[in-house]
C-alpha cells in the first residue's frame, strides 16, 4: 500500500507545472500514466487527470515511480489524497458532442 504522507501540496503543484510544460501526451509518456476515466481535479480553472498528477507528485516527493496499478484512483485513493491537500476533485466532464457535419443526403441545397 502506498503511503502519501511525504507528498505535499507543493509536490502536486510541481507535477501540474510539469503537465502543463509537457502537455498530456508528453506527460503520460514521461511518467507512465494515462488520462483519467472518472474524475479530474481543478487547479487555476483547468482540469487535470486525478491519478497521473498525484502519481507523479509521489515520484517527485519520494524518488520512487508508481505504476497506475500501484494505487487506487477513486474516492478512497487519489481523490482522497488530492482533497486532503486542498484540491477540488470533480467527476470527469463528458466530451462535448461535436456538431454533425451535413452529409450529402442531409445538406440543404
Buried (B, 14 or more C-beta within 10 A) or exposed (E): EBEBEEBBEEBBBBBBEBBBEBEBEEBBEEBBBEEBEEBBBEBEEEBBBBBBBBBBBBBBBBEEEBEBEEBBBEEEBBBBBBEEBEBEBEEBEEEEEEEEEEEEEEEEE
